[in-house]
């Protein structure tokens, strides 16, 4: 089956304050560069670039510095292979 829609990015939202040192991107190949942007959950808009990293083995992304996310906030991870 061919999916009709596939998001070109990964959006992470949290209901509690979090410190995020790493995250997982399902189906993204190791070695792919990822741009991480802030996310305003209220307006559902992407904010400025907050980090760049490389996908590691198993789809895990280890950030150079942890991201602090406040309750209700989040971030968007955009793999380079999916950028327009």
Backbone as a printed PyTorch tensor [residue, N CA C, xyz], in Angstrom:
tensor([[[ 0.8470, -1.1820,  0.0000],
         [ 0.0000,  0.0000,  0.0000],
         [ 0.8860,  1.2370,  0.0000]],

        [[ 0.5370,  2.2250, -0.7950],
         [ 1.2430,  3.4940, -0.8680],
         [ 0.4980,  4.5030,  0.0010]],

        [[ 1.1990,  5.1190,  0.9710],
         [ 0.5180,  6.1070,  1.8080],
         [ 0.1300,  7.3400,  0.9970]],

        [[-1.0230,  7.9020,  1.3040],
         [-1.4810,  9.1020,  0.6160],
         [-0.7690, 10.3500,  1.1110]],

        [[-0.3450, 10.3160,  2.3680],
         [ 0.3200, 11.4770,  2.9600],
         [ 1.4090, 11.0030,  3.9080]],

        [[ 2.5420, 11.6700,  3.8430],
         [ 3.6030, 11.3900,  4.8000],
         [ 4.2290, 12.7160,  5.1980]],

        [[ 4.2470, 12.9850,  6.4920],
         [ 4.8750, 14.2160,  6.9580],
         [ 6.3390, 14.1960,  6.5860]],

        [[ 6.8490, 15.3500,  6.1800],
         [ 8.2500, 15.4570,  5.8040],
         [ 9.1120, 15.8360,  7.0020]],

        [[ 8.4990, 15.9040,  8.1580],
         [ 9.2140, 16.2730,  9.3700],
         [ 8.6050, 15.5030, 10.5470]],

        [[ 9.2530, 15.6190, 11.6810],
         [ 8.7920, 14.9530, 12.9010],
         [ 8.5200, 16.0360, 13.9350]],

        [[ 7.3120, 16.0630, 14.4820],
         [ 6.9420, 17.0530, 15.4940],
         [ 6.8170, 16.3640, 16.8400]],

        [[ 7.4870, 16.9310, 17.8390],
         [ 7.4580, 16.4050, 19.2010],
         [ 6.8050, 17.4590, 20.0840]],

        [[ 5.7620, 17.0580, 20.8230],
         [ 5.0670, 17.9510, 21.7520],
         [ 5.0460, 17.3030, 23.1330]],

        [[ 5.1320, 18.1350, 24.1760],
         [ 5.2090, 17.6180, 25.5440],
         [ 4.2490, 18.3580, 26.4630]],

        [[ 3.6060, 17.6130, 27.3520],
         [ 2.6760, 18.2280, 28.3000],
         [ 3.3840, 18.6750, 29.5840]],

        [[ 4.6000, 18.1940, 29.8050],
         [ 5.3930, 18.5670, 30.9840],
         [ 6.7180, 19.1810, 30.5350]],

        [[ 7.3690, 19.9110, 31.4440],
         [ 8.7150, 20.4090, 31.1690],
         [ 9.6370, 19.2170, 30.9370]],

        [[10.5290, 19.3390, 29.9640],
         [11.4640, 18.2450, 29.6520],
         [12.8310, 18.8030, 29.2860]],

        [[13.8380, 17.9990, 29.5430],
         [15.1810, 18.2330, 29.0330],
         [15.4530, 17.0740, 28.0900]],

        [[15.6850, 17.3800, 26.8150],
         [15.7960, 16.3630, 25.7800],
         [17.2480, 16.2710, 25.2980]],

        [[17.9840, 15.2290, 25.7130],
         [19.3570, 15.0620, 25.2290],
         [19.4320, 14.2720, 23.9280]],

        [[18.3680, 13.4910, 23.6450],
         [18.3370, 12.6760, 22.4260],
         [16.8960, 12.3250, 22.1070]],

        [[16.6560, 11.9750, 20.8380],
         [15.3240, 11.5560, 20.4170],
         [15.4590, 10.5740, 19.2650]],

        [[14.3640,  9.9120, 18.9370],
         [14.3670,  8.8570, 17.9230],
         [13.5450,  9.2730, 16.7060]],

        [[14.1070,  9.0140, 15.5180],
         [13.4080,  9.2750, 14.2600],
         [13.2310,  7.9520, 13.5420]],

        [[12.0350,  7.4400, 13.5710],
         [11.7270,  6.1530, 12.9650],
         [11.8620,  6.2180, 11.4460]],

        [[12.6380,  5.3020, 10.8840],
         [12.7670,  5.1960,  9.4400],
         [13.7900,  6.1110,  8.7950]],

        [[14.5410,  6.8770,  9.5840],
         [15.5580,  7.7600,  9.0280],
         [16.9130,  7.0640,  9.1180]],

        [[17.6460,  7.0810,  8.0210],
         [18.9260,  6.3860,  7.8990],
         [20.0270,  7.0650,  8.7010]],

        [[20.8950,  6.2710,  9.3080],
         [22.0530,  6.8040, 10.0260],
         [22.9070,  7.6390,  9.0750]],

        [[23.4270,  8.7480,  9.5970],
         [24.2770,  9.6290,  8.8080],
         [23.5580, 10.8240,  8.2160]],

        [[22.2290, 10.8150,  8.2550],
         [21.4490, 11.9310,  7.7080],
         [21.5090, 13.1050,  8.6890]],

        [[21.7340, 14.3080,  8.1610],
         [21.7270, 15.5210,  8.9780],
         [20.2900, 15.8930,  9.3240]],

        [[20.0950, 16.4290, 10.5290],
         [18.7730, 16.8350, 11.0030],
         [18.8550, 18.2700, 11.5180]],

        [[17.8930, 19.0930, 11.1070],
         [17.7540, 20.4370, 11.6490],
         [16.6090, 20.4000, 12.6510]],

        [[16.8420, 20.9970, 13.8230],
         [15.8380, 20.9890, 14.8840],
         [15.3730, 22.4270, 15.1150]],

        [[14.0560, 22.6280, 15.0100],
         [13.4660, 23.9440, 15.1510],
         [12.5460, 23.9710, 16.3640]],

        [[12.4150, 25.1380, 16.9800],
         [11.4360, 25.3110, 18.0370],
         [10.0430, 25.1640, 17.4520]],

        [[ 9.0350, 24.9740, 18.3180],
         [ 7.6680, 24.7650, 17.8670],
         [ 6.7180, 25.4420, 18.8320]],

        [[ 5.8280, 26.2680, 18.3000],
         [ 4.7910, 26.9110, 19.1080],
         [ 3.5200, 26.0920, 18.9510]],

        [[ 3.1650, 25.3410, 19.9790],
         [ 2.0020, 24.4530, 19.9130],
         [ 0.6870, 25.2190, 19.8290]],

        [[ 0.6500, 26.4310, 20.3480],
         [-0.5700, 27.2270, 20.3130],
         [-0.9320, 27.6120, 18.8790]],

        [[ 0.0590, 28.0810, 18.1330],
         [-0.1850, 28.5060, 16.7500],
         [ 0.1770, 27.4170, 15.7390]],

        [[ 0.7640, 26.3330, 16.2330],
         [ 1.2210, 25.2200, 15.3930],
         [ 2.1710, 25.6910, 14.2990]],

        [[ 3.1150, 26.5680, 14.6980],
         [ 4.0900, 27.0750, 13.7420],
         [ 5.5030, 26.7040, 14.1470]],

        [[ 6.3420, 26.5650, 13.1500],
         [ 7.7600, 26.2870, 13.3600],
         [ 8.4640, 27.5960, 13.6900]],

        [[ 9.3540, 27.5360, 14.6800],
         [10.1170, 28.7070, 15.0910],
         [11.5430, 28.5830, 14.5670]],

        [[12.4700, 29.3130, 15.1430],
         [13.8460, 29.3420, 14.6780],
         [14.6230, 28.0570, 14.9190]],

        [[15.7270, 27.9310, 14.1940],
         [16.6350, 26.7870, 14.3180],
         [17.2720, 26.7890, 15.7020]],

        [[17.2140, 25.6280, 16.4050],
         [17.8200, 25.5540, 17.7320],
         [18.9750, 24.5630, 17.8030]],

        [[19.0900, 23.6700, 16.8150],
         [20.1930, 22.7020, 16.8300],
         [20.2850, 21.9940, 15.4830]],

        [[21.4530, 21.4510, 15.2200],
         [21.6410, 20.5360, 14.1030],
         [22.3680, 19.3220, 14.6580]],

        [[22.1030, 18.1700, 14.0770],
         [22.7140, 16.9330, 14.5560],
         [22.6950, 15.9110, 13.4230]],

        [[23.2620, 14.7580, 13.7000],
         [23.3090, 13.6690, 12.7280],
         [22.6030, 12.4580, 13.3080]],

        [[21.8040, 11.8010, 12.4890],
         [21.1110, 10.5870, 12.9290],
         [22.1440,  9.4840, 13.1060]],

        [[22.0670,  8.8040, 14.2390],
         [22.9780,  7.7090, 14.5350],
         [22.3240,  6.3550, 14.2900]],

        [[22.9930,  5.3330, 14.7430],
         [22.5060,  3.9610, 14.5820],
         [21.1190,  3.7960, 15.1830]],

        [[20.2560,  3.1080, 14.4610],
         [18.9060,  2.8290, 14.9540],
         [17.9610,  4.0140, 14.9120]],

        [[18.3780,  5.1250, 14.2760],
         [17.5140,  6.2990, 14.1780],
         [17.6190,  7.2570, 15.3530]],

        [[18.5600,  7.0360, 16.2610],
         [18.7090,  7.9070, 17.4270],
         [19.5200,  9.1460, 17.0780]],

        [[19.0570, 10.2970, 17.5650],
         [19.7330, 11.5730, 17.3590],
         [20.2240, 12.0600, 18.7120]],

        [[21.5430, 12.1320, 18.8860],
         [22.1440, 12.6790, 20.1010],
         [22.4450, 14.1520, 19.8430]],

        [[21.8400, 15.0300, 20.6220],
         [22.0080, 16.4640, 20.4350],
         [23.3320, 16.9440, 21.0230]],

        [[23.9510, 17.9590, 20.4120],
         [25.1960, 18.4850, 20.9580],
         [24.9980, 19.0800, 22.3560]],

        [[23.8350, 19.6860, 22.5900],
         [23.4290, 20.1740, 23.9080],
         [21.9480, 19.8690, 24.0690]],

        [[21.5160, 19.4390, 25.2630],
         [20.0960, 19.1130, 25.4560],
         [19.1870, 20.3100, 25.1740]],

        [[18.0030, 20.0100, 24.6720],
         [16.9760, 21.0210, 24.4310],
         [16.0800, 21.0780, 25.6650]],

        [[15.8030, 22.2880, 26.1420],
         [14.8690, 22.4760, 27.2500],
         [13.5200, 22.8280, 26.6370]],

        [[12.5180, 22.0020, 26.9360],
         [11.1670, 22.2170, 26.4010],
         [10.2320, 22.4540, 27.5800]],

        [[ 9.4900, 23.5470, 27.5190],
         [ 8.5270, 23.8670, 28.5670],
         [ 7.2060, 23.1510, 28.3080]],

        [[ 6.4290, 22.9640, 29.3580],
         [ 5.1250, 22.3010, 29.2410],
         [ 4.3000, 22.9550, 28.1370]],

        [[ 3.7380, 22.1270, 27.2710],
         [ 2.9440, 22.6170, 26.1580],
         [ 3.7540, 22.9610, 24.9290]],

        [[ 5.0750, 22.9020, 25.0400],
         [ 5.9490, 23.2390, 23.9160],
         [ 6.4210, 22.0060, 23.1830]],

        [[ 7.3680, 22.2120, 22.2970],
         [ 7.9030, 21.0950, 21.5490],
         [ 8.9720, 21.5270, 20.5860]],

        [[ 9.2800, 20.6520, 19.6440],
         [10.2500, 20.9590, 18.6040],
         [ 9.9280, 20.1400, 17.3660]],

        [[10.4970, 20.5770, 16.2420],
         [10.3010, 19.9100, 14.9600],
         [11.6670, 19.4890, 14.4470]],

        [[11.8000, 18.2090, 14.0640],
         [13.0480, 17.6950, 13.5060],
         [12.8330, 17.4620, 12.0080]],

        [[13.7130, 18.0530, 11.1920],
         [13.5920, 17.9510,  9.7350],
         [14.8540, 17.2800,  9.1800]],

        [[14.7510, 16.0280,  8.7480],
         [15.8930, 15.3580,  8.1290],
         [16.2430, 16.0390,  6.8040]],

        [[17.5340, 16.2030,  6.5190],
         [17.9940, 16.8660,  5.2940],
         [17.4410, 16.1960,  4.0470]],

        [[17.3090, 14.8670,  4.0740],
         [16.8080, 14.1640,  2.9050],
         [15.3720, 14.5380,  2.5790]],

        [[14.6800, 15.1720,  3.5360],
         [13.2810, 15.5440,  3.3470],
         [13.0760, 17.0340,  3.1480]],

        [[14.1550, 17.8110,  3.1310],
         [13.9870, 19.2480,  2.9650],
         [13.5910, 19.5680,  1.5310]],

        [[12.7610, 20.5980,  1.3700],
         [12.3320, 20.9780,  0.0120],
         [13.4660, 21.4980, -0.8310]]])
